[in-house]
Amino acid sequence: MKFRIFFSLLAITAAPLFAAPEDSLIRINSTIQTYSASQPWEKNPPRKRGGLGTLLSGNRILTTAAMAADSIYVELQSADSTQTIPARVTAIDYDANLALLTPDGDPGFLANLKPSELATPSKPGDEIDLYQLENNGDPLKTTGTIRSMELLSTFVSGKYFLCYVIKASMQTSGNSFTLPAFKGDKLAGILTSYDSKDQISDVISTDIVNAFLTDASDGSYDGFPSLGVGTTTTEDPHFRGWLKLPDDKGGLYVTRVLPGGSADTVGMKKGDVILTVGGHAIDRRGYYQHPEYGTLFWPHLVRGATRMGEKIEIEILRDGESQTLAIPLKKAPLPLLPVHRHDEEPPFLIKGGLVFQELSRPYLEAFGKNWTTRAPLNLLDVLSSPEDYEEGRRRVVVLTRVVATEATIGYDRVSSHIIESVNGQKIAGLPDLAAALEQSPENGIHTIETDQEPYKLFLDEGLSDTVDAQFIQRGLPTLKRLYEVESK
């Protein structure tokens, strides 16, 4: 009898110990506070955000950038909600919608959890388990099937990364849709959205999570590379004939090459046609065939299949002749118009009641749900055709509003004017505007040239200085917030 018990115990202790997914789940509570788009010297009221994270080795907690961005306080909470510890953000990628947290001090209850490992990449047809937590801490598992692989924008507009599109009927629970997804007992990705009508979930793929974790493993996060081009399809037969594209070739027409971007460094030009990327043929719509995932949009070959500093070979057609470019990949250059302002104090300048800001996508989105039609047309044109405004500019400076003061009489209806020059000096950014306004103008009058009627605004230096002093006396904390943008 003792002999049998000994071997039974030996079998138990020798068996591999795998952590169940629920053993690595952590509640995350964030307090988020952003700046006002129209009054950037003020902050919006704070709000709460909750979700689930997954414990990885080294007391790292993986979550989405949506949970960590603009946070003024982040708290980790045990599954049963009885224990909490503060946390800090150690790596974040707004574009890919991923973030790493670590406990801020004593790891506390994390010592009782079991870290999860990253799964091997999944493919269409694989089953994925989506985890939630009930209010009492019990895990709630929903199993779904990967219907397709798609490049989706899950946080920052216009930034597309490989995701699993999963068919699953989720149950209602007390968490937001920042939830871990597992394949078996290993982490497969993070759920970022759920459509209850169609029962479709979007999950950031293992490939993207792995690239993020690998980059952040040395304590210094660089981000995902970018080719730095704008493209359009070549489906029109007349267009293809003009480009001298053979019928057996696909191809994407290069409409724009970003100054200082990866493609620009090796001489790619507007008018080139991209035929292959990393050895994969690109069709007329911009798709290629992945051996495991099926049809994918071509940017995954740059932002997913490669890393910063690596070279990628791209075959192009130029003037009817094909050639291959070996392109060292790097991060996208700073855009003329920022696509987000997360964790950033928005720059501004106030002079005599004139409020100047740098144009950004968040500023345009502040015009409401239908901002693409409600925002001023001249500002929307910058968004759609930035190349028309890049020369001589690092940022586009806009007179966003006019506060009625004795220095701005007659200008109360002026707004959304792009600033061209001040006192004859070209304005490339807010620091240039500040420098120009600090110089005493001829006859004591600042001349501000804009892109719209009345085209020239005149600001009395003495009156504006008096008004500025009054703003400070009334409690405005500062009249300007400036920082320099690197030249392109």
VENDAZI-V18256 format. One record per residue. PHI is phi in radians with two decimals (999 if undefined). D_LAST is the distance of its C-alpha to the last C-alpha in whole Angstrom. Layout:
phi=PHI d_last=D_LAST
phi=PHI d_last=D_LAST
//
This chain:
phi=999 d_last=80
phi=-1.10 d_last=78
phi=-1.06 d_last=77
phi=-1.18 d_last=75
phi=-1.11 d_last=74
phi=-1.04 d_last=72
phi=-1.23 d_last=71
phi=-1.15 d_last=69
phi=-1.14 d_last=67
phi=-1.08 d_last=66
phi=-1.13 d_last=65
phi=-1.21 d_last=63
phi=-1.24 d_last=61
phi=-1.42 d_last=60
phi=-1.19 d_last=59
phi=-1.12 d_last=55
phi=-1.79 d_last=53
phi=-1.82 d_last=51
phi=-1.30 d_last=49
phi=-1.25 d_last=50
phi=-0.91 d_last=46
phi=-1.16 d_last=48
phi=-1.30 d_last=48
phi=-1.97 d_last=44
phi=-1.41 d_last=44
phi=-2.38 d_last=42
phi=-1.35 d_last=42
phi=-2.18 d_last=39
phi=-2.07 d_last=39
phi=-2.08 d_last=36
phi=-1.84 d_last=35
phi=-1.88 d_last=32
phi=-2.51 d_last=31
phi=-1.94 d_last=28
phi=-1.59 d_last=27
phi=-1.24 d_last=28
phi=-1.26 d_last=26
phi=-1.59 d_last=27
phi=-2.25 d_last=28
phi=-1.16 d_last=25
phi=-1.45 d_last=28
phi=-2.04 d_last=30
phi=-1.77 d_last=31
phi=-1.29 d_last=32
phi=-1.02 d_last=36
phi=-1.17 d_last=35
phi=-2.44 d_last=37
phi=-1.73 d_last=38
phi=-2.52 d_last=37
phi=-2.25 d_last=39
phi=-2.95 d_last=39
phi=-2.07 d_last=40
phi=-2.13 d_last=38
phi=-2.16 d_last=39
phi=-1.32 d_last=40
phi=-1.96 d_last=39
phi=-1.05 d_last=40
phi=1.31 d_last=39
phi=0.98 d_last=39
phi=-1.65 d_last=36
phi=-2.06 d_last=36
phi=-1.60 d_last=34
phi=-2.60 d_last=33
phi=-1.68 d_last=30
phi=-1.11 d_last=27
phi=-1.07 d_last=29
phi=-1.40 d_last=32
phi=-1.85 d_last=30
phi=-1.11 d_last=27
phi=1.10 d_last=27
phi=-1.43 d_last=30
phi=-1.85 d_last=32
phi=-2.79 d_last=35
phi=-2.20 d_last=36
phi=-2.25 d_last=39
phi=-1.72 d_last=41
phi=-2.35 d_last=44
phi=-1.14 d_last=47
phi=-1.02 d_last=48
phi=-1.52 d_last=51
phi=1.17 d_last=49
phi=-1.64 d_last=51
phi=-2.29 d_last=49
phi=-2.41 d_last=45
phi=-2.53 d_last=43
phi=-1.26 d_last=39
phi=-2.39 d_last=36
phi=-2.29 d_last=33
phi=-1.51 d_last=30
phi=-1.86 d_last=29
phi=-2.74 d_last=26
phi=-2.61 d_last=24
phi=-2.25 d_last=22
phi=-1.15 d_last=22
phi=-1.10 d_last=21
phi=-1.48 d_last=24
phi=1.13 d_last=26
phi=-2.37 d_last=28
phi=-2.64 d_last=28
phi=-2.03 d_last=30
phi=-2.02 d_last=33
phi=-2.38 d_last=35
phi=-1.10 d_last=38
phi=-1.60 d_last=38
phi=2.03 d_last=41
phi=-1.06 d_last=44
phi=-1.18 d_last=43
phi=0.96 d_last=47
phi=-1.16 d_last=48
phi=-1.04 d_last=45
phi=-1.09 d_last=47
phi=-1.61 d_last=50
phi=-1.68 d_last=47
phi=-2.04 d_last=47
phi=-1.11 d_last=43
phi=-1.62 d_last=42
phi=-1.81 d_last=41
phi=-1.48 d_last=38
phi=-1.32 d_last=40
phi=-1.27 d_last=40
phi=-0.97 d_last=37
phi=-1.67 d_last=40
phi=-2.52 d_last=40
phi=-0.96 d_last=42
phi=1.74 d_last=45
phi=-1.26 d_last=45
phi=-1.56 d_last=46
phi=-2.22 d_last=44
phi=-1.75 d_last=45
phi=-1.79 d_last=44
phi=-1.91 d_last=45
phi=-2.20 d_last=45
phi=-2.16 d_last=48
phi=-1.25 d_last=51
phi=-1.05 d_last=51
phi=-1.51 d_last=54
phi=1.70 d_last=51
phi=-1.21 d_last=53
phi=-1.29 d_last=50
phi=-2.18 d_last=50
phi=-1.86 d_last=49
phi=-2.11 d_last=48
phi=-1.73 d_last=48
phi=-2.34 d_last=46
phi=-2.07 d_last=45
phi=-1.18 d_last=42
phi=-1.48 d_last=42
phi=-2.83 d_last=39
phi=-2.01 d_last=35
phi=-2.44 d_last=32
phi=-1.56 d_last=29
phi=-2.18 d_last=28
phi=-1.75 d_last=26
phi=-1.87 d_last=28
phi=-2.52 d_last=26
phi=-1.53 d_last=22
phi=-1.04 d_last=23
phi=1.44 d_last=21
phi=-1.90 d_last=21
phi=-1.90 d_last=24
phi=-2.38 d_last=26
phi=-1.13 d_last=29
phi=-2.33 d_last=32
phi=-1.58 d_last=36
phi=-1.78 d_last=38
phi=-1.99 d_last=41
phi=-1.59 d_last=44
phi=-2.80 d_last=46
phi=-1.68 d_last=48
phi=-1.34 d_last=47
phi=-1.65 d_last=49
phi=-1.30 d_last=48
phi=-2.57 d_last=48
phi=-1.51 d_last=46
phi=-1.90 d_last=43
phi=-1.33 d_last=40
phi=-1.55 d_last=38
phi=-2.06 d_last=36
phi=-2.33 d_last=39
phi=-1.36 d_last=39
phi=-2.13 d_last=40
phi=-2.13 d_last=42
phi=-1.99 d_last=44
phi=1.22 d_last=47
phi=-1.82 d_last=47
phi=-2.12 d_last=43
phi=-1.22 d_last=40
phi=-1.88 d_last=38
phi=2.90 d_last=36
phi=-2.28 d_last=35
phi=-1.30 d_last=36
phi=-2.04 d_last=34
phi=-2.79 d_last=36
phi=-2.49 d_last=39
phi=-1.75 d_last=41
phi=-1.18 d_last=45
phi=-1.18 d_last=46
phi=-1.64 d_last=45
phi=0.99 d_last=45
phi=-2.08 d_last=41
phi=-2.00 d_last=39
phi=-1.86 d_last=36
phi=-2.21 d_last=35
phi=-1.07 d_last=32
phi=-1.28 d_last=33
phi=-1.04 d_last=34
phi=-1.00 d_last=31
phi=-1.26 d_last=28
phi=-1.07 d_last=30
phi=-1.10 d_last=31
phi=-1.11 d_last=28
phi=-1.11 d_last=27
phi=-1.16 d_last=30
phi=-1.11 d_last=29
phi=-1.11 d_last=25
phi=-1.44 d_last=27
phi=-1.14 d_last=30
phi=-1.61 d_last=29
phi=1.50 d_last=28
phi=-2.26 d_last=24
phi=-1.70 d_last=22
phi=-1.75 d_last=19
phi=1.84 d_last=19
phi=-1.55 d_last=19
phi=-1.34 d_last=17
phi=-2.48 d_last=16
phi=-1.33 d_last=16
phi=1.37 d_last=13
phi=-2.38 d_last=15
phi=-1.91 d_last=17
phi=-2.37 d_last=21
phi=-2.46 d_last=24
phi=-1.30 d_last=28
phi=-2.16 d_last=30
phi=-1.39 d_last=33
phi=-1.19 d_last=34
phi=-1.11 d_last=37
phi=-1.19 d_last=36
phi=-1.11 d_last=32
phi=-1.12 d_last=33
phi=-1.12 d_last=35
phi=-1.14 d_last=33
phi=-1.43 d_last=30
phi=1.09 d_last=33
phi=-1.58 d_last=33
phi=-1.12 d_last=37
phi=-1.13 d_last=38
phi=-1.52 d_last=38
phi=-1.96 d_last=35
phi=-1.58 d_last=32
phi=2.03 d_last=29
phi=-2.12 d_last=26
phi=-1.42 d_last=24
phi=-1.46 d_last=20
phi=-1.60 d_last=19
phi=-2.82 d_last=15
phi=-2.07 d_last=13
phi=-1.21 d_last=9
phi=-1.02 d_last=7
phi=1.48 d_last=6
phi=-1.41 d_last=9
phi=-1.00 d_last=13
phi=-1.14 d_last=14
phi=-1.14 d_last=12
phi=-1.18 d_last=12
phi=-1.94 d_last=16
phi=1.55 d_last=16
phi=-1.10 d_last=17
phi=-2.19 d_last=17
phi=-1.07 d_last=18
phi=1.83 d_last=22
phi=-1.17 d_last=22
phi=-2.09 d_last=25
phi=-1.41 d_last=24
phi=-1.72 d_last=28
phi=-2.38 d_last=28
phi=-2.29 d_last=26
phi=1.03 d_last=27
phi=1.50 d_last=31
phi=-1.74 d_last=31
phi=-1.22 d_last=32
phi=-1.75 d_last=30
phi=-1.40 d_last=32
phi=-1.17 d_last=31
phi=-1.75 d_last=30
phi=1.75 d_last=28
phi=-1.86 d_last=31
phi=-2.43 d_last=32
phi=-1.78 d_last=35
phi=-1.47 d_last=35
phi=-1.08 d_last=38
phi=-1.91 d_last=39
phi=-1.67 d_last=37
phi=1.55 d_last=38
phi=-1.36 d_last=35
phi=-2.27 d_last=32
phi=-1.31 d_last=28
phi=-1.05 d_last=26
phi=-1.02 d_last=23
phi=-1.08 d_last=26
phi=-1.16 d_last=25
phi=-1.78 d_last=22
phi=-1.76 d_last=22
phi=2.88 d_last=26
phi=-1.57 d_last=27
phi=-2.27 d_last=24
phi=-2.15 d_last=23
phi=-1.04 d_last=19
phi=1.59 d_last=20
phi=-1.34 d_last=22
phi=-1.77 d_last=22
phi=-2.24 d_last=23
phi=-1.60 d_last=25
phi=-2.21 d_last=24
phi=-1.54 d_last=26
phi=-2.17 d_last=25
phi=-1.95 d_last=27
phi=-2.30 d_last=26
phi=0.95 d_last=28
phi=1.44 d_last=31
phi=-2.00 d_last=30
phi=-1.56 d_last=29
phi=-2.66 d_last=27
phi=-1.98 d_last=26
phi=-1.91 d_last=22
phi=-1.70 d_last=22
phi=-1.91 d_last=19
phi=-1.24 d_last=18
phi=-1.52 d_last=17
phi=-2.49 d_last=14
phi=-1.21 d_last=13
phi=-1.11 d_last=11
phi=-1.16 d_last=8
phi=-1.06 d_last=8
phi=-1.35 d_last=9
phi=-1.13 d_last=9
phi=-2.12 d_last=13
phi=-1.03 d_last=14
phi=-1.57 d_last=17
phi=-2.67 d_last=19
phi=-2.26 d_last=19
phi=-1.10 d_last=22
phi=0.95 d_last=23
phi=-2.37 d_last=20
phi=-1.38 d_last=22
phi=-1.13 d_last=20
phi=-1.30 d_last=19
phi=-2.82 d_last=21
phi=-2.63 d_last=23
phi=-2.03 d_last=26
phi=-2.41 d_last=28
phi=1.12 d_last=31
phi=1.91 d_last=31
phi=-1.46 d_last=28
phi=-1.88 d_last=26
phi=-1.96 d_last=22
phi=-2.44 d_last=20
phi=-1.50 d_last=16
phi=-1.18 d_last=17
phi=-2.56 d_last=17
phi=-1.10 d_last=19
phi=-1.00 d_last=22
phi=-1.12 d_last=22
phi=-1.14 d_last=23
phi=-1.16 d_last=26
phi=-1.20 d_last=27
phi=-1.35 d_last=29
phi=1.97 d_last=31
phi=-0.96 d_last=33
phi=-1.75 d_last=32
phi=-1.08 d_last=29
phi=-1.17 d_last=27
phi=-2.02 d_last=30
phi=-1.59 d_last=31
phi=-1.17 d_last=27
phi=-0.98 d_last=27
phi=-1.09 d_last=26
phi=-1.15 d_last=23
phi=-1.37 d_last=21
phi=-1.13 d_last=22
phi=-1.14 d_last=21
phi=-1.12 d_last=17
phi=-1.14 d_last=18
phi=-1.43 d_last=19
phi=-2.35 d_last=17
phi=-1.10 d_last=14
phi=-1.09 d_last=13
phi=-1.33 d_last=15
phi=-2.08 d_last=13
phi=-1.24 d_last=9
phi=-1.05 d_last=10
phi=1.36 d_last=10
phi=-2.24 d_last=9
phi=-1.81 d_last=7
phi=-2.50 d_last=10
phi=-1.70 d_last=14
phi=-1.63 d_last=16
phi=-2.18 d_last=20
phi=-1.40 d_last=23
phi=-1.47 d_last=25
phi=-2.82 d_last=28
phi=-2.22 d_last=31
phi=-1.51 d_last=33
phi=-1.16 d_last=37
phi=-2.43 d_last=37
phi=-1.17 d_last=39
phi=-1.56 d_last=36
phi=-2.04 d_last=35
phi=-1.02 d_last=38
phi=1.64 d_last=37
phi=-1.92 d_last=34
phi=-1.10 d_last=35
phi=-1.71 d_last=34
phi=-1.47 d_last=31
phi=-2.85 d_last=28
phi=1.06 d_last=25
phi=-1.65 d_last=24
phi=-1.39 d_last=20
phi=-1.49 d_last=19
phi=-1.63 d_last=19
phi=-2.72 d_last=20
phi=-2.33 d_last=22
phi=0.93 d_last=24
phi=1.45 d_last=23
phi=-1.72 d_last=19
phi=-1.13 d_last=16
phi=-1.79 d_last=15
phi=-1.74 d_last=11
phi=3.14 d_last=12
phi=-1.05 d_last=16
phi=-1.03 d_last=16
phi=-1.16 d_last=16
phi=-1.11 d_last=18
phi=-1.07 d_last=20
phi=-1.12 d_last=20
phi=-1.16 d_last=21
phi=-1.33 d_last=24
phi=-1.38 d_last=25
phi=-1.49 d_last=26
phi=-1.24 d_last=30
phi=-1.42 d_last=30
phi=-1.12 d_last=32
phi=1.10 d_last=36
phi=1.26 d_last=34
phi=-2.14 d_last=32
phi=-1.36 d_last=29
phi=-1.88 d_last=28
phi=-1.99 d_last=25
phi=-1.68 d_last=24
phi=-2.20 d_last=23
phi=-1.59 d_last=23
phi=-2.37 d_last=27
phi=-1.02 d_last=30
phi=-1.50 d_last=31
phi=1.20 d_last=28
phi=-2.27 d_last=28
phi=-1.96 d_last=29
phi=-2.09 d_last=31
phi=-2.20 d_last=31
phi=-1.21 d_last=34
phi=-1.09 d_last=33
phi=-1.12 d_last=36
phi=-1.09 d_last=37
phi=-1.14 d_last=33
phi=-1.13 d_last=34
phi=-1.11 d_last=37
phi=-1.09 d_last=36
phi=-1.03 d_last=33
phi=-1.11 d_last=36
phi=-1.18 d_last=38
phi=-1.04 d_last=35
phi=-1.15 d_last=35
phi=-1.11 d_last=39
phi=-1.45 d_last=39
phi=1.91 d_last=37
phi=-1.15 d_last=34
phi=-1.10 d_last=32
phi=-2.76 d_last=29
phi=-1.73 d_last=28
phi=-2.77 d_last=24
phi=-2.42 d_last=22
phi=-2.17 d_last=18
phi=-2.67 d_last=16
phi=-1.45 d_last=12
phi=-1.76 d_last=9
phi=-1.04 d_last=6
phi=-1.19 d_last=4
phi=-1.36 d_last=0
//
